Structure formats: structure tokens, C-alpha cells
Amino acid sequence: MKTLKVGGVPEHFNLPIHLCIEEGLFKAEEIEVEWVEFPGGTGAMNAALRNQDIDVAIILTEGIIRDIANGNPSKIIQNYVASPLIWGVHVAAESNFQSIDDLQGARPAISRYGSGSHVMAFIQAHQLGWDTSKLECVVVNNLDNAVKALQNGEADYFMWEHFTTKPLVDRGIFRWVADFPTPWSSFVFAASSKAYENKSQELSTFLKVVNAKTIIFKNIKGIDHTLAERYEQQLEDIEKWLALTQWSQQALPKAETEQVVNFLKQLNMVDINYYFE
């Protein structure tokens, strides 16, 4: 039985994979799936894929496309969440910033360079007409350090998935300022180059099992309560999130890939002559 090391963030989007592991669905298909948690997000997973530390990542679409364009030999093997990611823009609860316009010229906290929080900070600034050359990012590595950075005045705002960050808003640690949805699918499956070459059958089986689970996921009895309990969310927030979220069992549309690449070219985050194959 071959093992697949699968990396992802500790967020509610990935519960389908956890259920497949817990229910023995992968083992029933003769593969062992080892879950590797990445609180640091996309940047950390990109590094792990490059280093062959994991076989598969459930990773932000724009983050992996940027890294592949910049030399990561990994391959996107399927779309995962077809609905947009809703990035919440947050400030410290006691901050003087009141609106998104107040944040022009302010310092975004990012998990690391090349992460979703980094890329989306630039995309948001670009769409709002801000001068992206003046964007001063502060690397914080993870959500816990983002809290400290904003509270200590080391950074001014932090973009992270709306519902993941909502408990911090409810507890009065962060204050929500605005939402910024991605113009494309949230998450994709990406395989390391070594796994893509040597574990093609296992990757195919992995996707088959996950796809069967995501097709029925919303209809699992009590899934809203399970999500709320596991991820310490308010039930009403989970219900909103489920209504907004759509899993995919298909390839990432080429038009979306081209859309991401075009955005990244405008922001000088990839070579202007780059073509995503």
C-alpha cells in the first residue's frame, strides 16, 4: 500500500478529506493518506511541494499558479473548490482604521511572500487603484502572529478567509472592515513533480475518493453541526459558508488559469512573457 502525503490548511474547506481518512475510504482503495497540516498556508505548501516533502497540496489557486510560473515544477491536477474565496479584510479591534479606503498606504500582514495573503493584498490594492509599488508587507507566518502584529502596531491589516477569521471578530480581537472575493476558484489540488511522475495511479484514486465525498458533502446529515464544532464556528456562520461554497470534481477551467496569470502579470508577479501550459 503506497502512501500519499497530503498537505492543507487547518480550515473547514478540508473536512471532506478528513472524513475520507477517518472513514477508511482511502485504505479501502489500497492507499494510505497521511495528512500534513500547514498553518502557514500557501507559501509553506509551495515550499513543501518544491522540496518533495508532500505529494499533494490543497492550495489556493492564485498562489500555486504564481509559484509554478516562477519555477515550481508541480502540476495542478484538479479543481477542488470552484466558488470564490471570500477574503476578509481585518484590523485590530482598537484600530483607528474604519473603512477599506482608510487602508490605502497601510501595511498588510502576510503569512509569507508568495502566499495567498501576499498575492491578494496586491490584487486588492490594484483593483482599488492604489499604488502597489508602495505596498509595504509585513511577514507574520501564520494567523496567531498576525494577531500579535496588528495588536502591537507592527502591521495595519490582515487578509484571511472570512469565516476562518470570524471567531476572532466575535471575540473582539479583530474588527472586520470589508470582504474581497477572489475572481476565480478558491482551491485546487497540486501534485509535486515526483508524485505526478511516480504515483499517477494513487493520485487518480485519491481524487476519485475525494470527489465521491464532495459530491454528497452538503447532504451529510448534521454536517453543519460537525463543522461548527470542529472548527469552533457559530452555526449560523457555517450555514452561510456552506451556502456559498461549491466543490468541484473537474479540471480547473483554462479561462480561470489565464485570468489569474493575467492579473499576476499586471502586478509584475510573473514574467510578462510567461505562458501557463
C-alpha positions as CSV (number, residue, x, y, z in Angstrom):
1,M,0.0,0.0,0.0
2,K,1.5,3.3,-1.2
3,T,1.4,6.4,0.9
4,L,0.3,9.9,-0.2
5,K,1.4,12.8,1.9
6,V,-1.4,15.4,1.6
7,G,-0.9,19.0,2.8
8,G,-3.6,21.6,3.6
9,V,-4.6,24.4,5.9
10,P,-6.5,23.7,9.2
11,E,-9.7,25.0,7.8
12,H,-13.3,23.8,7.2
13,F,-12.8,23.5,3.4
14,N,-10.7,20.4,4.0
15,L,-13.2,18.4,6.2
16,P,-14.1,16.2,3.2
17,I,-10.5,14.8,3.1
18,H,-10.5,14.3,6.9
19,L,-13.8,12.4,6.7
20,C,-12.3,10.2,3.9
21,I,-9.3,9.4,6.1
22,E,-11.4,8.7,9.3
23,E,-13.9,6.5,7.5
24,G,-11.1,4.4,5.9
25,L,-12.2,5.3,2.4
26,F,-8.7,5.7,1.1
27,K,-7.5,2.5,2.7
28,A,-10.4,0.6,1.1
29,E,-8.8,1.7,-2.2
30,E,-5.3,0.5,-1.2
31,I,-3.8,3.9,-0.5
32,E,-2.6,5.4,2.8
33,V,-3.2,9.1,3.1
34,E,-1.1,11.0,5.6
35,W,-2.4,14.5,6.4
36,V,0.2,17.2,6.9
37,E,-1.1,20.5,8.4
38,F,0.2,23.8,7.2
39,P,-0.9,26.7,9.4
40,G,1.4,28.9,7.4
41,G,-0.8,28.4,4.3
42,T,0.1,28.6,0.6
43,G,3.7,29.8,0.8
44,A,4.6,27.0,3.1
45,M,2.9,24.4,0.9
46,N,4.6,25.7,-2.2
47,A,7.9,25.2,-0.5
48,A,6.9,21.7,0.6
49,L,5.9,20.8,-3.0
50,R,9.1,22.1,-4.4
51,N,11.1,20.1,-1.8
52,Q,9.1,17.0,-2.4
53,D,8.1,17.0,1.3
54,I,4.5,16.3,0.4
55,D,2.8,14.6,-2.6
56,V,-0.3,16.7,-2.9
57,A,-1.4,20.1,-1.6
58,I,-4.9,21.6,-1.3
59,I,-3.8,25.0,-2.2
60,L,-5.0,28.5,-3.2
61,T,-5.4,28.8,-6.9
62,E,-3.5,32.1,-7.4
63,G,-0.8,31.0,-5.0
64,I,0.2,27.8,-6.8
65,I,-0.2,29.3,-10.3
66,R,2.2,32.1,-9.3
67,D,4.7,29.6,-7.9
68,I,4.5,27.3,-10.9
69,A,5.1,30.4,-13.1
70,N,8.2,31.2,-11.0
71,G,9.7,27.7,-11.3
72,N,7.8,25.3,-9.1
73,P,7.7,22.1,-11.2
74,S,4.4,20.9,-9.5
75,K,1.3,20.3,-11.5
76,I,-2.3,21.3,-10.9
77,I,-4.3,18.0,-11.2
78,Q,-7.8,19.2,-10.4
79,N,-10.0,22.0,-9.2
80,Y,-11.2,21.5,-5.6
81,V,-13.4,24.4,-4.5
82,A,-14.9,26.2,-7.5
83,S,-16.5,29.0,-5.6
84,P,-14.5,32.2,-4.8
85,L,-12.6,32.5,-1.6
86,I,-14.0,35.3,0.5
87,W,-11.1,37.2,1.9
88,G,-12.0,39.2,5.0
89,V,-10.0,42.4,5.5
90,H,-9.3,42.8,9.2
91,V,-7.8,45.4,11.5
92,A,-7.1,45.3,15.3
93,A,-10.3,45.8,17.2
94,E,-8.9,49.1,18.7
95,S,-7.5,50.4,15.4
96,N,-8.5,53.8,14.0
97,F,-9.0,52.3,10.6
98,Q,-12.7,52.3,9.8
99,S,-13.1,51.6,6.1
100,I,-11.3,50.0,3.2
101,D,-10.4,53.5,1.9
102,D,-8.5,54.2,5.2
103,L,-6.1,51.4,4.4
104,Q,-4.6,53.0,1.4
105,G,-0.9,53.2,2.2
106,A,-1.2,51.0,5.2
107,R,0.9,47.9,5.9
108,P,-0.7,44.4,5.2
109,A,0.4,41.5,7.3
110,I,1.1,38.4,5.1
111,S,1.8,34.9,6.0
112,R,4.9,34.9,3.7
113,Y,5.9,36.1,0.3
114,G,4.1,34.1,-2.4
115,S,1.2,33.2,-0.1
116,G,-2.4,33.9,-0.8
117,S,-2.4,36.8,1.7
118,H,0.5,38.3,-0.2
119,V,-0.9,37.9,-3.7
120,M,-4.4,39.0,-2.7
121,A,-3.2,42.1,-0.9
122,F,-1.7,43.2,-4.2
123,I,-4.7,42.2,-6.3
124,Q,-7.0,44.1,-3.9
125,A,-4.7,47.2,-4.0
126,H,-4.6,47.1,-7.8
127,Q,-8.4,46.8,-8.1
128,L,-8.9,49.7,-5.7
129,G,-6.5,51.9,-7.7
130,W,-3.8,52.1,-5.1
131,D,-0.1,52.3,-5.9
132,T,1.1,48.7,-5.4
133,S,4.8,49.8,-5.6
134,K,4.2,51.4,-2.2
135,L,2.7,48.4,-0.5
136,E,4.9,47.5,2.5
137,C,4.2,43.9,3.5
138,V,4.9,42.5,7.0
139,V,5.6,38.8,7.1
140,V,3.9,37.1,10.1
141,N,3.9,33.4,9.0
142,N,0.5,32.5,10.5
143,L,-2.8,33.7,11.9
144,D,-1.5,33.7,15.6
145,N,1.4,36.0,14.7
146,A,-1.0,38.2,12.6
147,V,-3.0,38.8,15.7
148,K,0.1,39.9,17.6
149,A,1.4,42.1,14.7
150,L,-1.9,44.0,14.4
151,Q,-2.3,44.4,18.2
152,N,1.3,45.6,18.5
153,G,1.1,48.0,15.6
154,E,3.7,46.2,13.6
155,A,1.2,45.8,10.7
156,D,-2.1,47.5,9.9
157,Y,-4.4,45.0,8.3
158,F,-4.7,41.3,7.6
159,M,-6.5,39.5,4.8
160,W,-7.6,35.9,5.6
161,E,-10.6,33.7,4.8
162,H,-13.7,35.4,6.2
163,F,-15.2,32.6,8.1
164,T,-11.9,31.2,9.5
165,T,-11.2,34.6,11.0
166,K,-14.8,35.3,12.2
167,P,-14.2,33.8,15.7
168,L,-11.5,36.5,16.2
169,V,-14.0,39.1,15.2
170,D,-16.6,37.7,17.6
171,R,-14.1,37.7,20.4
172,G,-13.2,41.4,19.8
173,I,-9.7,40.7,18.8
174,F,-10.1,41.7,15.1
175,R,-12.5,44.1,13.6
176,W,-13.9,43.2,10.1
177,V,-13.6,46.1,7.6
178,A,-14.6,44.5,4.2
179,D,-14.7,41.4,2.1
180,F,-12.8,40.8,-1.1
181,P,-13.8,37.7,-3.0
182,T,-11.3,36.2,-5.5
183,P,-12.4,36.5,-9.1
184,W,-11.7,32.7,-9.6
185,S,-11.9,29.3,-7.9
186,S,-10.6,29.1,-4.3
187,F,-8.6,25.9,-4.1
188,V,-7.0,23.3,-6.4
189,F,-5.2,20.1,-5.9
190,A,-1.5,20.3,-6.9
191,A,0.9,17.4,-7.1
192,S,4.7,17.5,-6.7
193,S,6.6,16.7,-9.8
194,K,7.9,13.4,-8.2
195,A,4.3,12.3,-7.2
196,Y,3.0,13.3,-10.6
197,E,5.6,11.1,-12.3
198,N,5.7,8.2,-9.9
199,K,2.3,8.0,-8.2
200,S,-0.2,8.7,-11.0
201,Q,-2.4,5.8,-10.1
202,E,-2.5,6.8,-6.4
203,L,-3.3,10.4,-7.4
204,S,-6.2,9.2,-9.6
205,T,-7.6,7.0,-6.8
206,F,-7.2,9.8,-4.3
207,L,-9.2,12.2,-6.5
208,K,-11.9,9.5,-7.1
209,V,-12.4,9.0,-3.4
210,V,-12.4,12.8,-2.6
211,N,-14.8,13.6,-5.4
212,A,-17.3,11.0,-4.3
213,K,-17.3,12.6,-0.9
214,T,-17.5,16.3,-2.1
215,I,-20.5,15.4,-4.3
216,I,-22.5,14.4,-1.3
217,F,-20.8,16.6,1.4
218,K,-23.5,19.2,1.8
219,N,-26.2,16.5,2.2
220,I,-24.4,14.6,5.0
221,K,-26.8,14.6,8.0
222,G,-25.7,17.1,10.6
223,I,-22.6,18.3,8.6
224,D,-23.3,21.9,9.7
225,H,-23.1,21.0,13.3
226,T,-20.0,18.9,12.7
227,L,-18.3,21.8,11.0
228,A,-19.3,24.2,13.7
229,E,-18.0,22.0,16.5
230,R,-14.7,21.0,14.8
231,Y,-13.8,24.5,13.6
232,E,-15.2,26.4,16.6
233,Q,-17.6,28.4,14.4
234,Q,-21.1,29.8,15.0
235,L,-23.7,27.5,13.4
236,E,-25.2,30.5,11.5
237,D,-21.8,31.3,10.0
238,I,-21.2,27.7,8.9
239,E,-24.7,27.7,7.3
240,K,-23.8,30.9,5.3
241,W,-20.4,29.4,4.3
242,L,-22.0,26.1,3.1
243,A,-24.5,28.1,1.0
244,L,-21.7,30.0,-0.6
245,T,-19.3,27.1,-1.2
246,Q,-19.2,24.8,-4.2
247,W,-16.8,21.9,-4.6
248,S,-15.6,20.8,-8.0
249,Q,-14.8,17.4,-9.4
250,Q,-13.5,18.7,-12.7
251,A,-10.3,20.2,-14.1
252,L,-9.6,23.9,-13.4
253,P,-11.0,25.8,-16.4
254,K,-8.3,27.1,-18.7
255,A,-10.0,30.5,-18.7
256,E,-9.6,30.8,-15.0
257,T,-5.9,29.9,-15.2
258,E,-5.4,32.6,-17.9
259,Q,-7.3,35.1,-15.8
260,V,-5.0,34.5,-12.8
261,V,-1.9,34.7,-14.9
262,N,-3.0,38.0,-16.5
263,F,-3.7,39.5,-13.1
264,L,-0.2,38.4,-11.9
265,K,1.4,39.8,-15.0
266,Q,-0.2,43.2,-14.3
267,L,1.3,43.1,-10.8
268,N,4.8,42.1,-12.1
269,M,4.5,38.9,-10.0
270,V,5.3,36.7,-13.0
271,D,7.3,37.2,-16.2
272,I,5.3,39.2,-18.7
273,N,6.1,36.6,-21.4
274,Y,5.1,33.6,-19.3
275,Y,2.5,31.2,-20.7
276,F,0.9,28.7,-18.4
277,E,0.7,25.3,-20.1
